[in-house]
């Protein structure tokens, strides 16, 4: 148990390295003061451009993968072996790294919404589940233009796909359910703006969907 706790703390600290805030500090900007005020990839793209946003995604996805594919499975801090093997460490480290991203220790506990980091954790824990998750995100954004809605539905589809997969064990299911709830919670402001009709849309992808429906 002590080893699992240490891994969870390390995953949280890893998650606290928020890509947009780390790169923004090197550039001398804080994107929480720009655009939507969110420290995520979408706001990074809108306010700082494609290269900056790609760097943000690389860091945020990468740390999620490191937490579940490397830190959770490393033998440096060995865990007692059992029927579940590394499954509980993967689940715990996955949630911890996302919480670090949302509530980063290094940046006043004001981070991003956790979607890119969730993608990284799924890549490290169960990469095949990325297919329905990303498909749901893309389809939603193309049809509605709402990136936040796509992120929430993608997280929910990940949880549903994990539940339907025959080989899914309890730890992964718990992780998927908690991650989906956390992503919905971090998008509560997006939900309010969508209800008020003031949520911005990803126009290029949305217009692609409009063209597809009109053809």
Buried (B, 14 or more C-beta within 10 A) or exposed (E): EEEBEEBBEBBBBBBBBBBBBBBBEEEEBBBBEBBBEBBBBBBBBBBBEEEBBBBBBBBBBBBBBBBBBEBBBBEEBEBEEEEBEBBBBBBBBBBBBBBBBBBBEBBEEBBBBBBBBBBBBBBBBBEEBBEBBBEBBBBBBBBBBBBBBBBBBBBBBBBBBBEEBEEBBEBBBBBBBBBBEBBBEBBEBBBEBBEEEEBBBBEEBBEBBEEEEEE
